[in-house]
C-alpha cells in the first residue's frame, strides 16, 4: 500500500505519516524496489496504534520512546518499559474519562432542571442569595 492510501485509510495526511516516520513515532517503513514507501500490515498497525494513542493523549515523545523500545532486542526490560508507557496512559485516560463523566452529568442535570430553575427565578422563589451551590453537588452518579 502506498503512502496516499495509508493516509486515507487512517484519515491522516501524507505529511503526518512522513513526520511520524521521520521523528520515530513509527518504525521505518518498508520501501519498494524504486524507493517508495510500501506499507505492510505491520506498518499499518503502527500507524493505527500511534493515531489512537495520540487521540488518547499520549505525547509524541512517549510514542517515540515506545517505538524506539520496540526496535531494541526484545528483552523483559523492553517489554516492561513498553507496558509501563501503555499502563500510565491508560490510567491518565481513565482519569480524563471520569472527569468527563462528571461534566456530562452536570450538563444533564442542567438540561433536566433548566425549565424549573428558570421558572423559580422568574417567580422570585430563587434569587442570587438562595440559589443552589452547584460546586457542592456530587455529579459523579446522577
HELIX and SHEET records of a PDB file:
HELIX    1   1 UNK A    3  UNK A    9  1                                   7    
HELIX    2   2 UNK A   14  UNK A   23  1                                  10    
HELIX    3   3 UNK A   41  UNK A   55  1                                  15    
HELIX    4   4 UNK A   60  UNK A   70  1                                  11    
HELIX    5   5 UNK A   76  UNK A  123  1                                  48    
HELIX    6   6 UNK A  134  UNK A  136  5                                   3    
END                                                                             
